[in-house]
Each structure stands twice: as structure tokens, then as C-alpha cells.
Amino acid sequence: MAKVYPNVAPTKQKLLKFKSSNNALDAAGHAVVLTVWKKSLLFNCNGFTVYDGKGNLVFRVDNYMATSGSEIVLMDAAGKPLLTMRRKRLSLGDNWLVYDGETATNPEFSMKKHVSILNTKCLAHVAAGRNRNVMYEIEGSYAQRCCAVYDEKKRRVAEIKQKETVGGVAFGVDVFRLLVGPEIDSSVAMAIVILLDQMFGSTRRFST
């Protein structure tokens, strides 16, 4: 397999900050480009490992196979919990609540799988807290790693794209790019990726 990242040792580098918040993702030079690898750093775990453009570790997800798959924790490079995703119980459809750190009250936002024969492009909606006011809408195909995240003004604020080939060796669907614009936090964009994988990924999910 082609080399996914140049640096081996994880760092405690903070997330990149933007100089401008007025440009959409289409504006070149204003998006953080992350490499997402659907692989845990720990043995016998499922998860994700995320690197920045310099090969520094930014995010990680390490879920032991023994877990029920109802809770997923997004951590920074040092292992500090940033967001905890919990599947909403007794709800129709695939619905998740996302909390700050490891808290279990007052979710920051929720994400629900979109089911409609009228709008086949839409994959899921993200709403603030527990309300139904849509913050983001995700369209495209996660299976093909070709998705876009739009805000309420229909601006493309994040994008999932296939990673280019390196030296003629193609990356599989387990390695892809996440482009994050200045209108959305990188950790929120990564949480959306994780939940898309739960909703539309392969059978190799975080559950047994």
C-alpha cells in the first residue's frame, strides 16, 4: 500500500486556525486538507486516524471490537476526547447525538440519516442541539467517497474526496481526503465523516 503519511510519531499539534471566515470552500487556499485513514492506531481496534498536510496526527478514533457500537469518541492527537457520538435510543432511523468531550447532557448537535424518495442526493442532516433546525446537509455518495457538506446558506463548507494516486498506486476507499472550510470546525467535520461511515459504510463498523 502507498504511504499514507510522512511522519510516524504523533504530535500534540493544535488544529489549524483560519485567517478568514468570509470565503466558501471553493476559495483556493482557505481549506484545511486532512488525510483520513479508516484504521486505528491500536491493535485489534476499529477506528480512524487523521493527518494534516504535513503528516502530523490530528484526530484519532479507537473503538475496541467488544464495544456495542452505540458510542464513538473522537480524540485529538494526545488522546483527549473532543466529541462523543451516541446513537439515539428509541428513535426512528439512524439518529445520533454528539456531545462535547465525554459529557452526556446537552448535545452540541445531532445527525440523522435522510430517508426520502423525493431527494435521493441528500444523505443526512445535522441539527443544532436537540432541535430540528438544520445546520448542515450532506449530499453525494459516501461509498464512493464523494460527498459535500452544505450549510443553511447552501455554501459548501466541507468535502470528502478520493485521495489521488501516488506513484501509480491507488489508495482504496479506506484512505481519502477531508477538505474543511473556515465556516465549520474540523472536529465537527470529522464527526460527520464518522457518522456517515456508520450510516453508509461497509459492514466493518464499530460494532460486533
Backbone as a printed PyTorch tensor [residue, N CA C, xyz], in Angstrom:
tensor([[[  0.8410,  -1.2030,   0.0000],
         [  0.0000,   0.0000,   0.0000],
         [  0.8700,   1.2460,   0.0000]],

        [[  0.4360,   2.2770,  -0.7240],
         [  1.1910,   3.5210,  -0.7730],
         [  1.2440,   4.1550,   0.6020]],

        [[  2.2640,   4.9520,   0.8360],
         [  2.4510,   5.5890,   2.1300],
         [  1.3670,   6.6230,   2.3640]],

        [[  0.6960,   6.5210,   3.4930],
         [ -0.4200,   7.4090,   3.7960],
         [  0.0630,   8.7130,   4.3940]],

        [[  1.1190,   8.6640,   5.2100],
         [  1.5550,   9.8460,   5.9450],
         [  3.0680,   9.8550,   6.0420]],

        [[  3.7150,  11.0480,   6.0520],
         [  5.1740,  11.1240,   6.1090],
         [  5.7470,  10.9990,   7.5040]],

        [[  5.0350,  11.3930,   8.5300],
         [  5.5480,  11.3750,   9.8880],
         [  4.9630,  10.2040,  10.6610]],

        [[  5.7750,   9.5290,  11.4050],
         [  5.3220,   8.3740,  12.1630],
         [  4.8740,   8.7710,  13.5520]],

        [[  5.6530,   9.5990,  14.2160],
         [  5.3750,   9.9390,  15.6150],
         [  4.1980,  10.8980,  15.7110]],

        [[  3.1830,  10.6070,  16.5570],
         [  2.0720,  11.5300,  16.7710],
         [  2.5600,  12.8050,  17.4340]],

        [[  1.8780,  13.8890,  17.1590],
         [  2.2280,  15.1680,  17.7710],
         [  1.0170,  15.7190,  18.4980]],

        [[  1.2620,  16.7270,  19.3230],
         [  0.1830,  17.3850,  20.0440],
         [ -0.1780,  18.7000,  19.3760]],

        [[  0.0110,  18.7410,  18.0710],
         [ -0.2540,  19.9610,  17.3150],
         [ -1.7280,  20.3460,  17.4140]],

        [[ -1.9930,  21.6160,  17.6170],
         [ -3.3560,  22.1060,  17.6650],
         [ -3.9160,  22.1990,  16.2490]],

        [[ -5.2410,  22.2390,  16.1630],
         [ -5.8810,  22.3380,  14.8680],
         [ -5.5330,  23.6690,  14.2150]],

        [[ -5.4520,  23.6400,  12.8860],
         [ -5.1310,  24.8450,  12.1430],
         [ -6.2450,  25.8670,  12.3010]],

        [[ -5.8670,  27.1140,  12.4200],
         [ -6.8410,  28.1960,  12.5100],
         [ -6.8420,  28.9650,  11.1910]],

        [[ -7.9790,  29.5230,  10.8450],
         [ -8.1170,  30.2370,   9.5890],
         [ -7.9180,  31.7360,   9.7820]],

        [[ -7.3970,  32.3630,   8.7630],
         [ -7.2170,  33.8110,   8.7770],
         [ -8.4790,  34.5250,   8.3130]],

        [[ -9.3170,  33.8190,   7.6140],
         [-10.5210,  34.4340,   7.0700],
         [-11.7090,  33.5260,   7.2890]],

        [[-12.8670,  34.1060,   7.5200],
         [-14.0870,  33.3110,   7.6750],
         [-15.1600,  33.7550,   6.6890]],

        [[-14.7570,  34.4870,   5.6620],
         [-15.7150,  35.0270,   4.7180],
         [-15.7640,  34.2610,   3.4030]],

        [[-14.8440,  33.3420,   3.2090],
         [-14.7870,  32.6310,   1.9480],
         [-15.3410,  31.2220,   2.0760]],

        [[-16.0000,  30.7500,   1.0170],
         [-16.5100,  29.3900,   0.9990],
         [-15.3810,  28.4280,   0.6670]],

        [[-15.6960,  27.1370,   0.7220],
         [-14.6850,  26.1200,   0.4720],
         [-14.1180,  26.2370,  -0.9290]],

        [[-14.8920,  26.7850,  -1.8730],
         [-14.4310,  26.9100,  -3.2480],
         [-13.2180,  27.8280,  -3.3680]],

        [[-13.0390,  28.7240,  -2.4140],
         [-11.9150,  29.6470,  -2.4730],
         [-10.6190,  28.9030,  -2.1740]],

        [[ -9.7440,  28.8140,  -3.1630],
         [ -8.4970,  28.0600,  -3.0190],
         [ -7.6370,  28.6500,  -1.9150]],

        [[ -7.0230,  27.7740,  -1.1420],
         [ -6.1020,  28.2310,  -0.1160],
         [ -6.7270,  28.4640,   1.2380]],

        [[ -8.0460,  28.3300,   1.3540],
         [ -8.7030,  28.5940,   2.6270],
         [ -9.2920,  27.3370,   3.2500]],

        [[ -8.9520,  26.1910,   2.7120],
         [ -9.4570,  24.9370,   3.2610],
         [ -8.3150,  24.1400,   3.8820]],

        [[ -8.5660,  23.5430,   5.0430],
         [ -7.6280,  22.6090,   5.6390],
         [ -7.8440,  21.2600,   4.9650]],

        [[ -6.7730,  20.6620,   4.4840],
         [ -6.8660,  19.3710,   3.8030],
         [ -6.3220,  18.2910,   4.7320]],

        [[ -7.1760,  17.3720,   5.1130],
         [ -6.8040,  16.2850,   6.0080],
         [ -6.8410,  14.9560,   5.2650]],

        [[ -5.9570,  14.0620,   5.6490],
         [ -5.9810,  12.7000,   5.1250],
         [ -6.6030,  11.7940,   6.1690]],

        [[ -7.6800,  11.1390,   5.7930],
         [ -8.4090,  10.2630,   6.7070],
         [ -8.1000,   8.8090,   6.3500]],

        [[ -7.6650,   8.0650,   7.3340],
         [ -7.3370,   6.6490,   7.1530],
         [ -8.2650,   5.8510,   8.0490]],

        [[ -9.0720,   4.9740,   7.4540],
         [-10.0230,   4.1780,   8.2330],
         [ -9.2790,   3.0160,   8.8780]],

        [[ -8.4610,   3.3720,   9.8560],
         [ -7.6400,   2.3900,  10.5490],
         [ -7.2580,   2.9540,  11.9060]],

        [[ -7.3640,   2.1380,  12.9450],
         [ -6.9960,   2.5660,  14.2850],
         [ -5.4930,   2.4230,  14.4910]],

        [[ -4.9490,   3.2590,  15.3790],
         [ -3.5380,   3.1350,  15.7410],
         [ -3.3080,   1.9590,  16.6860]],

        [[ -4.3760,   1.4600,  17.2980],
         [ -4.2630,   0.3850,  18.2640],
         [ -4.5910,  -0.9650,  17.6370]],

        [[ -3.9100,  -1.9870,  18.0870],
         [ -4.1490,  -3.3380,  17.5950],
         [ -5.5190,  -3.8240,  18.0540]],

        [[ -6.1910,  -4.5650,  17.1780],
         [ -7.4830,  -5.1750,  17.4970],
         [ -8.5770,  -4.1360,  17.7490]],

        [[ -8.4540,  -2.9890,  17.0890],
         [ -9.4640,  -1.9390,  17.2040],
         [ -9.9320,  -1.5210,  15.8190]],

        [[-11.1520,  -1.0300,  15.7650],
         [-11.6290,  -0.3320,  14.5830],
         [-11.5360,   1.1570,  14.8630]],

        [[-11.4420,   1.9690,  13.8250],
         [-11.3850,   3.3990,  14.0800],
         [-10.9030,   4.1920,  12.9000]],

        [[-10.4120,   5.4000,  13.1810],
         [ -9.8870,   6.3120,  12.1700],
         [ -8.5960,   6.9380,  12.6720]],

        [[ -7.7150,   7.2580,  11.7410],
         [ -6.5090,   8.0240,  12.0320],
         [ -6.4580,   9.1490,  11.0050]],

        [[ -6.3090,  10.3870,  11.4880],
         [ -6.4050,  11.5590,  10.6100],
         [ -5.1400,  12.3980,  10.7110]],

        [[ -4.5700,  12.7500,   9.5620],
         [ -3.3300,  13.5120,   9.4910],
         [ -3.5420,  14.8090,   8.7250]],

        [[ -2.7270,  15.8160,   9.0740],
         [ -2.7710,  17.0670,   8.3170],
         [ -1.8310,  16.9680,   7.1200]],

        [[ -1.6640,  18.0760,   6.3950],
         [ -0.8570,  18.0660,   5.1900],
         [  0.6150,  17.8140,   5.4150]],

        [[  1.0900,  17.9780,   6.6640],
         [  2.4890,  17.7340,   6.9820],
         [  2.7190,  16.3440,   7.5880]],

        [[  1.6570,  15.5720,   7.6580],
         [  1.7810,  14.2300,   8.1950],
         [  1.6690,  14.1460,   9.6960]],

        [[  1.2560,  15.2360,  10.3380],
         [  1.0800,  15.2280,  11.7920],
         [ -0.2890,  14.6770,  12.1670]],

        [[ -0.3300,  13.8690,  13.1940],
         [ -1.5840,  13.3070,  13.6660],
         [ -2.4700,  14.4120,  14.2290]],

        [[ -3.7240,  14.4490,  13.7820],
         [ -4.6700,  15.4790,  14.2230],
         [ -5.8030,  14.8620,  15.0390]],

        [[ -6.4200,  13.8150,  14.5000],
         [ -7.5220,  13.1490,  15.1840],
         [ -7.2860,  11.6430,  15.2050]],

        [[ -7.9620,  10.9860,  16.1520],
         [ -7.9340,   9.5290,  16.1800],
         [ -9.2270,   9.0090,  16.7890]],

        [[ -9.6300,   7.8490,  16.3310],
         [-10.7790,   7.1420,  16.8840],
         [-10.3490,   5.7070,  17.0940]],

        [[-10.4560,   5.2090,  18.3200],
         [-10.0530,   3.8400,  18.6490],
         [-11.1960,   3.1780,  19.4000]],

        [[-11.9720,   2.3910,  18.7110],
         [-13.0890,   1.6910,  19.3400],
         [-12.8150,   0.1950,  19.3650]],

        [[-12.7310,  -0.3540,  20.5570],
         [-12.4870,  -1.7870,  20.6950],
         [-13.6410,  -2.5710,  20.0790]],

        [[-13.3030,  -3.7150,  19.4830],
         [-14.3110,  -4.5350,  18.8250],
         [-15.3820,  -5.0240,  19.7930]],

        [[-15.0560,  -5.0080,  21.1020],
         [-16.0030,  -5.5080,  22.0950],
         [-17.1030,  -4.5060,  22.4130]],

        [[-16.9760,  -3.2820,  21.9070],
         [-17.9860,  -2.2680,  22.2100],
         [-19.2620,  -2.5450,  21.4360]],

        [[-20.3360,  -1.9610,  21.8880],
         [-21.6390,  -2.2090,  21.2670],
         [-21.8490,  -1.4190,  19.9960]],

        [[-21.0030,  -0.4380,  19.7500],
         [-21.1760,   0.3810,  18.5620],
         [-22.1240,   1.5340,  18.7650]],

        [[-22.6090,   1.7350,  19.9920],
         [-23.5630,   2.8100,  20.2650],
         [-22.8790,   4.0810,  20.7340]],

        [[-21.5570,   4.0530,  20.9600],
         [-20.8160,   5.2280,  21.4000],
         [-19.4540,   5.2650,  20.7200]],

        [[-19.1220,   6.4100,  20.1520],
         [-17.8460,   6.5910,  19.4600],
         [-17.2340,   7.8930,  19.9420]],

        [[-15.9480,   7.8740,  20.2710],
         [-15.2640,   9.0520,  20.7960],
         [-14.2210,   9.5340,  19.7970]],

        [[-14.3120,  10.7950,  19.4190],
         [-13.3020,  11.4410,  18.5820],
         [-12.2930,  12.1160,  19.4970]],

        [[-11.0100,  11.7600,  19.3400],
         [ -9.9550,  12.3020,  20.1960],
         [ -8.9630,  13.1200,  19.3830]],

        [[ -8.1980,  13.9780,  20.0820],
         [ -7.1160,  14.6860,  19.4200],
         [ -5.8870,  13.7920,  19.4000]],

        [[ -4.7560,  14.3320,  18.9510],
         [ -3.5380,  13.5280,  18.8070],
         [ -3.0510,  12.9770,  20.1350]],

        [[ -3.3050,  13.7030,  21.2350],
         [ -2.8430,  13.2770,  22.5500],
         [ -3.8090,  12.3150,  23.2340]],

        [[ -4.9450,  12.0150,  22.5880],
         [ -5.9230,  11.1200,  23.1790],
         [ -6.9790,  11.8100,  24.0120]],

        [[ -7.0460,  13.1370,  23.9540],
         [ -8.0630,  13.8720,  24.6930],
         [ -9.3920,  13.8110,  23.9490]],

        [[-10.4860,  13.3920,  24.6200],
         [-11.7960,  13.3340,  23.9620],
         [-12.2690,  14.7240,  23.5350]],

        [[-12.6540,  14.8330,  22.2840],
         [-13.1660,  16.0970,  21.7560],
         [-14.6830,  16.0580,  21.6270]],

        [[-15.1800,  14.9910,  21.0040],
         [-16.6120,  14.8170,  20.8090],
         [-16.9730,  13.3520,  21.0450]],

        [[-18.1060,  13.1380,  21.6760],
         [-18.6070,  11.7790,  21.8680],
         [-19.9270,  11.6390,  21.1290]],

        [[-19.9960,  10.6440,  20.2520],
         [-21.1910,  10.3800,  19.4570],
         [-21.9390,   9.1960,  20.0540]],

        [[-23.2140,   9.4000,  20.3680],
         [-24.0280,   8.3300,  20.9410],
         [-25.2810,   8.1280,  20.0980]],

        [[-25.5310,   6.8670,  19.7600],
         [-26.7220,   6.5580,  18.9870],
         [-27.9660,   6.8430,  19.8260]],

        [[-28.9110,   7.5660,  19.2490],
         [-30.1330,   7.9210,  19.9650],
         [-31.0320,   6.7040,  20.0800]],

        [[-31.4250,   6.4120,  21.3010],
         [-32.2540,   5.2450,  21.5480],
         [-33.7200,   5.5190,  21.2140]],

        [[-34.4080,   4.4760,  20.8420],
         [-35.8490,   4.5280,  20.5980],
         [-36.2280,   5.6060,  19.5820]],

        [[-35.4000,   5.7580,  18.5580],
         [-35.6940,   6.7470,  17.5200],
         [-35.8540,   6.0390,  16.1810]],

        [[-36.6690,   6.6160,  15.3350],
         [-36.8670,   6.0560,  14.0120],
         [-35.6810,   6.4400,  13.1210]],

        [[-35.1310,   5.4700,  12.4300],
         [-34.0000,   5.7480,  11.5510],
         [-32.6880,   5.7840,  12.3060]],

        [[-31.6300,   6.1140,  11.5810],
         [-30.2780,   6.1780,  12.1480],
         [-30.0570,   7.5930,  12.6590]],

        [[-30.0770,   7.7690,  13.9720],
         [-30.0320,   9.0990,  14.5850],
         [-28.9840,   9.1150,  15.6890]],

        [[-28.0950,  10.1210,  15.6590],
         [-27.0030,  10.2080,  16.6260],
         [-27.0040,  11.5710,  17.3020]],

        [[-26.6040,  11.5770,  18.5760],
         [-26.3990,  12.8120,  19.3280],
         [-24.9100,  12.9710,  19.5790]],

        [[-24.4030,  14.1920,  19.4260],
         [-22.9660,  14.4550,  19.5580],
         [-22.7460,  15.4330,  20.7070]],

        [[-21.8940,  15.0130,  21.6660],
         [-21.6650,  15.7770,  22.8930],
         [-20.2260,  16.3030,  22.9420]],

        [[-20.0700,  17.3920,  23.6640],
         [-18.7410,  17.9600,  23.8790],
         [-17.9490,  17.0700,  24.8300]],

        [[-16.7280,  16.7270,  24.4630],
         [-15.8900,  15.8950,  25.3150],
         [-16.5430,  14.5640,  25.6110]],

        [[-16.6270,  14.2240,  26.9040],
         [-17.2670,  12.9770,  27.3100],
         [-18.5570,  13.2290,  28.0890]],

        [[-19.1180,  14.4210,  27.9500],
         [-20.3550,  14.7430,  28.6530],
         [-21.5100,  13.8980,  28.1130]],

        [[-22.5710,  13.8270,  28.8830],
         [-23.7330,  13.0340,  28.4740],
         [-25.0220,  13.8410,  28.5210]],

        [[-24.8920,  15.1620,  28.6870],
         [-26.0690,  16.0280,  28.7130],
         [-25.8680,  17.1810,  27.7320]],

        [[-26.9690,  17.7270,  27.2560],
         [-26.9640,  18.8830,  26.3590],
         [-26.0720,  18.6560,  25.1310]],

        [[-26.5170,  17.8530,  24.1810],
         [-25.7140,  17.6010,  22.9790],
         [-25.4450,  18.8700,  22.1830]],

        [[-24.2650,  18.9160,  21.5900],
         [-23.8910,  20.0510,  20.7510],
         [-24.6990,  20.0530,  19.4550]],

        [[-24.8710,  18.8730,  18.8640],
         [-25.6690,  18.7540,  17.6480],
         [-26.0960,  17.3040,  17.4720]],

        [[-26.9930,  17.1020,  16.5300],
         [-27.4550,  15.7550,  16.2140],
         [-27.3280,  15.5380,  14.7090]],

        [[-27.2620,  14.2740,  14.3110],
         [-27.1680,  13.9460,  12.8890],
         [-28.0740,  12.7660,  12.6100]],

        [[-28.9040,  12.9080,  11.5940],
         [-29.8910,  11.8850,  11.2660],
         [-29.8100,  11.5110,   9.7990]],

        [[-29.8780,  10.2330,   9.5450],
         [-29.8780,   9.7310,   8.1710],
         [-31.1400,  10.1860,   7.4630]],

        [[-30.9700,  10.6680,   6.2410],
         [-32.1070,  11.1730,   5.4630],
         [-32.7200,  10.0270,   4.6680]],

        [[-34.0130,   9.8600,   4.8180],
         [-34.7250,   8.8180,   4.0840],
         [-35.8820,   9.4680,   3.3390]],

        [[-35.7650,   9.5310,   2.0150],
         [-36.8140,  10.1340,   1.2020],
         [-36.6420,   9.7030,  -0.2400]],

        [[-37.7280,   9.3660,  -0.8960],
         [-37.6700,   9.0080,  -2.3180],
         [-37.6980,  10.2540,  -3.1960]],

        [[-37.9670,  11.4190,  -2.5880],
         [-38.0490,  12.6650,  -3.3420],
         [-36.6890,  13.3260,  -3.5020]],

        [[-35.8010,  13.1500,  -2.5300],
         [-34.4740,  13.7640,  -2.5830],
         [-33.4320,  12.6810,  -2.3560]],

        [[-33.0190,  12.0490,  -3.4230],
         [-32.0760,  10.9340,  -3.3080],
         [-30.6390,  11.4010,  -3.1390]],

        [[-30.3480,  12.6870,  -3.3860],
         [-28.9840,  13.1980,  -3.2510],
         [-28.5950,  13.4020,  -1.7970]],

        [[-29.5650,  13.7190,  -0.9550],
         [-29.2840,  14.0250,   0.4430],
         [-29.0190,  12.7450,   1.2270]],

        [[-27.9250,  12.7450,   1.9950],
         [-27.5630,  11.5870,   2.8040],
         [-28.0060,  11.7500,   4.2580]],

        [[-27.8000,  12.9430,   4.8050],
         [-28.1010,  13.1540,   6.2230],
         [-28.2280,  14.6400,   6.5130]],

        [[-28.8280,  14.9330,   7.6880],
         [-28.9680,  16.3050,   8.1710],
         [-28.2890,  16.4430,   9.5220]],

        [[-27.7000,  17.6050,   9.7600],
         [-27.1120,  17.9320,  11.0540],
         [-27.9020,  19.0930,  11.6400]],

        [[-28.3780,  18.9320,  12.8670],
         [-29.1710,  19.9680,  13.5240],
         [-28.5090,  20.3630,  14.8340]],

        [[-28.7180,  21.6040,  15.2420],
         [-28.1430,  22.0970,  16.4890],
         [-28.8680,  21.5050,  17.6830]],

        [[-28.1060,  21.0530,  18.6800],
         [-28.6970,  20.5100,  19.9020],
         [-29.6830,  19.4010,  19.6210]],

        [[-30.8340,  19.4880,  20.2610],
         [-31.8930,  18.5000,  20.0380],
         [-32.9910,  19.0260,  19.1280]],

        [[-32.8430,  20.2470,  18.6310],
         [-33.9150,  20.7960,  17.8160],
         [-33.8230,  20.3020,  16.3710]],

        [[-34.7320,  20.7620,  15.5550],
         [-34.8080,  20.2950,  14.1710],
         [-34.3320,  21.3400,  13.1780]],

        [[-33.7310,  22.4140,  13.6670],
         [-33.2120,  23.4380,  12.7630],
         [-31.9330,  22.9330,  12.0990]],

        [[-31.9870,  22.7160,  10.8080],
         [-30.8800,  22.1020,  10.0880],
         [-29.7080,  23.0750,   9.9670]],

        [[-28.5390,  22.6390,  10.4320],
         [-27.3030,  23.4100,  10.3000],
         [-26.5670,  23.0360,   9.0270]],

        [[-26.4870,  21.7380,   8.7620],
         [-25.7570,  21.2380,   7.6060],
         [-26.5490,  20.1230,   6.9320]],

        [[-26.3580,  20.0270,   5.6300],
         [-26.9400,  18.9530,   4.8420],
         [-25.8290,  18.2970,   4.0430]],

        [[-25.7980,  16.9750,   4.0410],
         [-24.7420,  16.2520,   3.3460],
         [-25.3210,  15.5930,   2.1050]],

        [[-24.6780,  15.8130,   0.9720],
         [-25.1180,  15.2410,  -0.2960],
         [-23.9740,  14.4790,  -0.9470]],

        [[-24.3370,  13.5270,  -1.8120],
         [-23.3230,  12.7930,  -2.5720],
         [-23.3680,  11.3110,  -2.3090]],

        [[-22.2060,  10.6650,  -2.4110],
         [-22.0880,   9.2230,  -2.1990],
         [-20.9060,   8.9530,  -1.2830]],

        [[-21.2000,   8.4960,  -0.0690],
         [-20.0980,   8.1720,   0.8330],
         [-19.3680,   6.9170,   0.3740]],

        [[-20.0800,   5.9760,  -0.1970],
         [-19.4560,   4.7440,  -0.6680],
         [-18.3690,   5.0280,  -1.6970]],

        [[-18.5690,   6.0810,  -2.5040],
         [-17.5770,   6.4830,  -3.5000],
         [-16.6500,   7.5780,  -2.9840]],

        [[-16.7980,   7.9210,  -1.7150],
         [-16.0030,   8.9800,  -1.0830],
         [-16.0960,  10.2680,  -1.9050]],

        [[-17.3250,  10.6520,  -2.1870],
         [-17.5910,  11.8780,  -2.9460],
         [-18.8150,  12.5560,  -2.3320]],

        [[-18.5810,  13.3460,  -1.2820],
         [-19.6620,  13.9990,  -0.5440],
         [-19.3370,  15.4700,  -0.3180]],

        [[-20.3860,  16.2580,  -0.1420],
         [-20.2200,  17.6660,   0.1940],
         [-21.1380,  18.0170,   1.3420]],

        [[-20.6440,  18.8700,   2.2430],
         [-21.4270,  19.3490,   3.3800],
         [-21.8130,  20.7940,   3.1010]],

        [[-23.1100,  21.0900,   3.1300],
         [-23.6150,  22.4350,   2.8550],
         [-24.2290,  23.0290,   4.1160]],

        [[-24.0150,  24.3300,   4.3240],
         [-24.6520,  24.9880,   5.4540],
         [-26.0380,  25.4780,   5.0620]],

        [[-26.6910,  26.2090,   5.9740],
         [-28.0620,  26.6450,   5.7150],
         [-28.1580,  27.6430,   4.5690]],

        [[-27.0210,  28.2380,   4.1900],
         [-26.9870,  29.1620,   3.0550],
         [-26.5640,  28.4650,   1.7690]],

        [[-26.5060,  27.1230,   1.8100],
         [-26.1200,  26.2790,   0.6770],
         [-24.6840,  26.5240,   0.2410]],

        [[-23.8390,  26.9450,   1.1690],
         [-22.4060,  27.0560,   0.8990],
         [-21.7530,  25.7150,   1.2040]],

        [[-20.8580,  25.2930,   0.3360],
         [-20.1450,  24.0400,   0.5680],
         [-19.0330,  24.3120,   1.5710]],

        [[-19.1710,  23.7890,   2.7820],
         [-18.2480,  24.1060,   3.8630],
         [-17.2580,  22.9800,   4.1410]],

        [[-17.5350,  21.7860,   3.6250],
         [-16.6110,  20.6640,   3.7740],
         [-16.8610,  19.6800,   2.6500]],

        [[-15.8520,  18.8580,   2.3830],
         [-15.9740,  17.9380,   1.2540],
         [-15.1390,  16.6870,   1.5020]],

        [[-15.6890,  15.5470,   1.1290],
         [-14.9780,  14.2720,   1.1680],
         [-14.6360,  13.8950,  -0.2650]],

        [[-13.3550,  13.6300,  -0.5040],
         [-12.9170,  13.3120,  -1.8640],
         [-11.9530,  12.1300,  -1.8250]],

        [[-11.9160,  11.3840,  -2.9090],
         [-10.9540,  10.3050,  -3.0190],
         [ -9.5510,  10.8830,  -3.0420]],

        [[ -8.6300,  10.1760,  -2.4140],
         [ -7.2420,  10.6340,  -2.3980],
         [ -6.5660,  10.2180,  -3.7010]],

        [[ -5.7750,  11.1580,  -4.2500],
         [ -5.1280,  10.9020,  -5.5220],
         [ -4.1300,   9.7590,  -5.4110]],

        [[ -3.8540,   9.1390,  -6.5500],
         [ -2.8660,   8.0700,  -6.5810],
         [ -1.4690,   8.6400,  -6.3790]],

        [[ -0.6100,   7.8470,  -5.7980],
         [  0.7720,   8.2390,  -5.5560],
         [  1.6820,   7.2310,  -6.2500]],

        [[  2.4640,   7.6850,  -7.2030],
         [  3.3740,   6.7960,  -7.9080],
         [  2.6710,   5.6800,  -8.6450]],

        [[  1.4450,   5.9590,  -9.0900],
         [  0.7050,   4.9590,  -9.8280],
         [ -0.0080,   3.9420,  -8.9560]],

        [[  0.1610,   4.0300,  -7.6300],
         [ -0.5030,   3.1130,  -6.7060],
         [ -1.7510,   3.7970,  -6.1550]],

        [[ -2.8920,   3.1810,  -6.3700],
         [ -4.1470,   3.7970,  -5.9570],
         [ -4.4560,   3.4850,  -4.5030]],

        [[ -4.9450,   4.4830,  -3.7790],
         [ -5.4490,   4.2570,  -2.4320],
         [ -6.8370,   3.6500,  -2.5430]],

        [[ -7.2010,   2.8060,  -1.5940],
         [ -8.5510,   2.2710,  -1.5680],
         [ -9.5020,   3.2490,  -0.9160]],

        [[-10.7410,   2.8120,  -0.7030],
         [-11.7330,   3.7080,  -0.1120],
         [-11.4590,   3.9660,   1.3610]],

        [[-10.5420,   3.2110,   1.9620],
         [-10.2340,   3.4150,   3.3790],
         [ -9.2850,   4.5820,   3.6100]],

        [[ -8.7660,   5.1770,   2.5390],
         [ -7.9190,   6.3710,   2.6400],
         [ -8.5080,   7.4350,   1.7260]],

        [[ -8.8690,   8.5840,   2.3010],
         [ -9.4730,   9.6370,   1.4950],
         [ -9.1660,  11.0000,   2.0850]],

        [[ -9.5540,  12.0420,   1.3830],
         [ -9.2860,  13.4060,   1.8300],
         [-10.5390,  14.0440,   2.4270]],

        [[-10.3270,  14.8830,   3.4370],
         [-11.3890,  15.6930,   4.0080],
         [-10.9670,  17.1460,   3.9100]],

        [[-11.7020,  17.9200,   3.1260],
         [-11.4320,  19.3480,   2.9700],
         [-12.3820,  20.1140,   3.8810]],

        [[-11.8310,  20.9570,   4.7350],
         [-12.6280,  21.6690,   5.7310],
         [-12.4790,  23.1680,   5.5290]],

        [[-13.5880,  23.8300,   5.2580],
         [-13.5760,  25.2680,   5.0630],
         [-13.6510,  26.0280,   6.3830]],

        [[-13.4900,  27.3460,   6.3320],
         [-13.4380,  28.1680,   7.5490],
         [-14.7680,  28.3060,   8.2700]],

        [[-15.8800,  27.8840,   7.6390],
         [-17.1780,  28.0500,   8.2850],
         [-17.5360,  26.9070,   9.2320]],

        [[-16.7290,  25.8670,   9.2670],
         [-17.0540,  24.7160,  10.1020],
         [-15.7950,  24.2440,  10.8300]],

        [[-15.9500,  23.8220,  12.0760],
         [-14.8160,  23.3330,  12.8500],
         [-14.3740,  21.9770,  12.3240]],

        [[-13.0700,  21.7460,  12.3220],
         [-12.5300,  20.4970,  11.7910],
         [-13.0390,  19.2800,  12.5520]],

        [[-13.2000,  19.4060,  13.8710],
         [-13.6810,  18.2710,  14.6600],
         [-15.1310,  17.9370,  14.3120]],

        [[-15.9490,  18.9600,  14.0340],
         [-17.3300,  18.7250,  13.6290],
         [-17.3690,  18.0360,  12.2660]],

        [[-16.5310,  18.4980,  11.3430],
         [-16.4730,  17.8740,  10.0180],
         [-16.0590,  16.4150,  10.1290]],

        [[-15.1000,  16.1110,  11.0200],
         [-14.6580,  14.7280,  11.1910],
         [-15.7400,  13.8910,  11.8450]],

        [[-16.4920,  14.4580,  12.7700],
         [-17.6120,  13.7340,  13.3770],
         [-18.6450,  13.3700,  12.3180]],

        [[-18.8780,  14.2690,  11.3800],
         [-19.8080,  13.9870,  10.2810],
         [-19.3050,  12.8060,   9.4580]],

        [[-17.9990,  12.7670,   9.1960],
         [-17.4160,  11.6470,   8.4520],
         [-17.6420,  10.3330,   9.1940]],

        [[-17.3820,  10.3280,  10.4880],
         [-17.5300,   9.1130,  11.2920],
         [-18.9660,   8.6070,  11.2500]],

        [[-19.9190,   9.5100,  11.3660],
         [-21.3110,   9.0990,  11.3670],
         [-21.7840,   8.7070,   9.9790]],

        [[-21.2610,   9.3180,   8.9440],
         [-21.5610,   8.8580,   7.5840],
         [-21.0880,   7.4230,   7.3990]],

        [[-19.9320,   7.1130,   7.9910],
         [-19.4200,   5.7520,   7.8790],
         [-20.3280,   4.7680,   8.6110]],

        [[-20.8950,   5.1950,   9.7350],
         [-21.8380,   4.3470,  10.4540],
         [-23.1220,   4.1360,   9.6490]],

        [[-23.5450,   5.1720,   8.9580],
         [-24.8030,   5.1020,   8.2210],
         [-24.6710,   4.4460,   6.8580]],

        [[-23.5270,   4.6950,   6.1830],
         [-23.4090,   4.2700,   4.7870],
         [-22.1530,   3.4770,   4.4830]],

        [[-21.3520,   3.1900,   5.5260],
         [-20.1010,   2.4820,   5.2960],
         [-20.3100,   0.9980,   5.0780]],

        [[-19.2020,   0.2710,   5.0240],
         [-19.2540,  -1.1670,   4.8250],
         [-19.7280,  -1.8470,   6.1040]],

        [[-19.7440,  -3.1510,   6.0800],
         [-20.1920,  -3.9120,   7.2500],
         [-19.1840,  -3.8750,   8.3610]],

        [[-17.9740,  -3.3580,   8.0870],
         [-16.9290,  -3.2860,   9.1150],
         [-17.1200,  -2.0380,   9.9560]],

        [[-18.1770,  -1.9980,  10.7360],
         [-18.4570,  -0.8570,  11.5780],
         [-17.8660,  -1.0640,  12.9580]],

        [[-18.1760,  -0.1670,  13.8710],
         [-17.6070,  -0.2220,  15.2050],
         [-18.3960,  -1.1470,  16.1160]],

        [[-19.1980,  -1.9960,  15.5550],
         [-19.9690,  -2.9330,  16.3590],
         [-19.6150,  -4.3490,  15.9720]],

        [[-19.9510,  -5.3050,  16.8410],
         [-19.6510,  -6.6920,  16.5640],
         [-20.8160,  -7.3560,  15.8850]]])
